[in-house]
Amino acid sequence: MSGGSEMEQVHLLKVDKEDAYDGVIVEMDEPMDPEAFVAALRASISQWRQKGKKGVWIKLRIGLSNLVHPAVEEGFHYHHAEQDYLMLVKWIPTNIPISIPANASHRVGIGAFVVNSERKVLVVLEKNGVFRGTGVWKLPTGVVEEGEDICAAAIREVEEETGMDTEFVEILAFRQSHKSFFTKSDLFFVCMLRPKSFNIKKQEAEIEAAKWMPIEDYSEQTFVKENQQFDLIAKICIERLNEQTTGFIPKAVIKGGGRKNLVYCPKSQL
C-alpha cells in the first residue's frame, strides 16, 4: 500500500505544447529537485508512450543546469542551446527510426553595397576579424538576427557600422560556404542599398575608418582582384550599376494564420 501511495505523489511534467509530429514540448522554468525531476520524467514518458507520442523536448532555462545530467542519464541528448536555455530531446519509440530534425545548419549574413549617384561605394576598414590591419577596404557586413528579414538586416548593419540611413534596393547575389562558424554552413547575401543620408559616423568599437570610394578603386584593390569571390562580387556590382543585370526584390506573401513572408523575386513578378 505504501508503494502505491508513493506513486500517487509523483507529479507529471506539464506539457506546454505539442508539435506537428506527435511530439511534446516541456518548458522547465521553476527549480526542481533532481530526484523528483527524474521520477516525474519517468512517469510522464510512460504516459506519453501510451498515448503514442514520439519525441520529447525539454527546454531547460539556464538556472536549471542541475537537471541536465539527470535528463541525459534518462536518454536525452543535446539538440541546441541559446543564451538563456538548453534544449534536450529524446526519441521514445524503439521500433520507428528517429525522425527528429537536426538543429539549424546555416548562419545567414549580409554584405551591403551602398552606392551613391557619383558611382561611389560605402566602404569600411575593420578593427577586428580577418581583415584587421590588412588595409583592405570592404563592404559593411554583418549577421542576420533571429526573426529579422534580410533587407532589414542590411539597413541595420549599415547604420550600426557607419551611421548612414539607407533604403533597400535589391539582392544582387548570394553565396554558400561550409564549415564556417562552429562548423555551420553560411549563406551570405550581397544587398544593394541606396543612401538616404551622406554623413558618415563610424562605429568606434569595430570600425577603423569609413568613406566613399569610387567603385573602380574598390574593385582594383589587390586583395579584391586576387580573391575570386570578392572579384566576382565586385564585377556583379559594377554590372548592376551599368544596368547590365538586375537583382531580386522582396515581395510580401501571406501564409496560413496571416503570417507574412518575403519572397525575393525579379521585378517582373511584382
N, C-alpha and C positions, 0 to 999 in steps of 0.2 A: 504493500500500500504506500509505503514511504517513497518508493521509486516512482510510482505514478504521480505522487504529489510534487516531486522534483520536476517531472516532465511538464506538469501544468504551469510551472513557474518560468519556463523558457519562453521568452518573447520572440516572435518572428520579426525579422527585419522588414521595415516599411519599404514598399516598392513605390518609388517616386513616379516612374513612368515605365511603359513597355515600348520596346522598339517595334519596327515593322517586320521583324524576322523572328518572332517568338522569343524575344529576349526580355530580361527585366533589368532595370537600372535602379540602383540603390545609392542615394547620396547621403553619406555619413557626415553630419555636421556637429553632433554632440559627443563629448568624451564618453568612452565606454571601457569597462574593464575587459582586458583581452580574453579572459576565460569565459566571461558572459558573452562576448562577441562571437567566439568560436561556437559556443552552444547554440546561439541564435542563428548563426550562419549554417550550421549543420541541419538544424530543424527546418530552416527556410528552404535550403536546397532540396531537402527531401520532399517538401510540399511542391516546390516548383517543378521537380522531376515528375511528380504525379500529374501535374497539370500540362505536361508536355512542353515545358519551357526548355530552351536550348542554351542560350548564352546568358551569363550573369555578369553584369557590370557593377563594380563597386567604386564609387568616387570618394576618395578619402581626402578631406581637407588637410592642409599642411600641418595643422596642430594635432592630427590623429596618426602620426607616424608610428606610434606604438602598436597599431593594428596591422601594419604592413606585413611583418613577419608571420603572425598568425594566419593571415589570409594566404600568404604564399605556401605555408605548411598545409593548407587545405586545398591546394591545387590551383590557386590563382597565379597568373603571371602579369608582368607589367605590360600595359598597352601604350600609354603615353603619359606625359606629365606637363603641367603648366606651372606658372609661378606660384599658384596657391593650392594646387591639388595634384594627386596622383590617381590615374585611372587603372584599376586592375580588372581582369576578366577571366572567366572560367567557362569552359565548354562542358555542358552536363552530359549529353548522350555519349554512350560508348560504342554505339552501332551506326553512327552517322558521321561522315567526315566533317572535320571542323571547317566552318564557313564564316568565321569571324573576320571582318575586314581588317586589313592591316592599318597601322597608323598612317597619317598623311605622308606622302612620299616626296612632295615637292615644296620648295620655298619659291615665292614669287617676288621678283624685283623689277624696278623700272629705271630707265635712263631717260633723261629729259632733254630733248633737242629744242631749245628755246631760241628762236631766230627773229631778228627784227627786220625792218624794211630796208636796211642797208646791207643785208646778207651777212650780218654779224651774228655769231652764236655765243650764247652764255656759257662760259667755261669756268672751272674751278681748279685750284691746287689743293690737294688734301693733306691734312696734317698727319693722318693715321692710315693704317692699312698698307696694301702692297705698293701704293703709289707715293707713299711718304718719302720726301727727299729726292724724288726722281726728276722733278721739274716738268712732268707731263701734265699738260692742261687737258682736262677731261670734262665730259658732260656731268651735270649733277645726277647722282644716282641714289637709290635707297630701296628699302624693302616695303612691300605692301602689307599693311596691318590687317589683323583679323577683322572681317566684316567690312573691309574698305574696297571700293571699286578701283580698278587700275587707273582710270582717268583722274579720280580724286587723289590717289596716292602721288601721281606725277606732280600735280599742282602743289600738294602739301610739301613734298620734298624740295621743290624749287624754293618755296617760301622759307622753309627751315634753313636751307644752306646759303641762300643769297638775299633773302628779304624781298624777293621780287613777287609781284602779283601777276599771275598768268591765267590764261584760259586754254583748255584742252582743245586741240585740233583733231588729231588722229593718231592711230598706231601705225608706225612705218614698218616695223619688223619685230620679230622675236626670235630668241634662240633658246635651246635647251641644252643643259650640260648635266653631268652626273658626278657623283662622289664629291659633292661640294660641301655645304655647311653640315657638319656632323653626319656625313655620308648621304645626306639628302640630295635629290636631284634639284635642279634650279631652272626656273623659267624666267627669262629676262625680256621685258617689253620695252622697245625704243618708242617713246612717245613724242610727237611734235606738239609744241605749245606756242602760243602767241603771247608776247608780253603786254601787260596792261599798265605796267609802271616800268621805269627805266633806271631808277636809282638803286644801286647795289648796296646792301648792308649785310656783309658776310657773317656767317655763324662763327663765333670765336673759338668754340670748343673743337670743331672738326675741320674747318676750312682755313687754309693759309692765305689764300687770295682768291678773288673772283673778278672777272672782267668780261667785256665784249670783245670777241676776236673774229676777224674775217674768216668765213668758213673755209676758204682756201688755205689760210695759215694753219687752221686747226688740222685739216686733212694732210698737210705736208709735214707735220711733226714726224720725226724719225721713228718714234715708237709706234705711231698710228700706221705709217706706211709699212713697217716691218712686222706688224701684228695683223694676221689675216682677218681676224674677226673685227678689229677696230677699223681696218682699212675698208672692209666691205660695208660696215655700218656708215662710215663717212661717205662712201660713194652713194649709198641709198639716200642719205640726207641731201646730198647735192642734187641728185636726180629729182628729188621731190621739189627742191627749190626751183629747178629748171622746168618744172611741170612735165617731167617725163614719166612720172609714176604717181599713183595715189595710194593712200593708206586706208585704214579701217576706222570707222567712227561708231560710237555706241548708239544702239537703238534699244529703247526700253520695251520689254515684253512682260506680260503678266502671267505668272504661273498660278497653280492651284492655291487657294487661300488668299488670293490677292497680292501675293508676294511679287515684287518687281525684280527682274533680272536684266542685265545689259548684255546684248549680243553685239559684238563688234563686227561690222559688215561693210561692204563697199557702199558708197553714197547712192548708187543706183537702187539700193533696197530701202531707202527712206521714203 
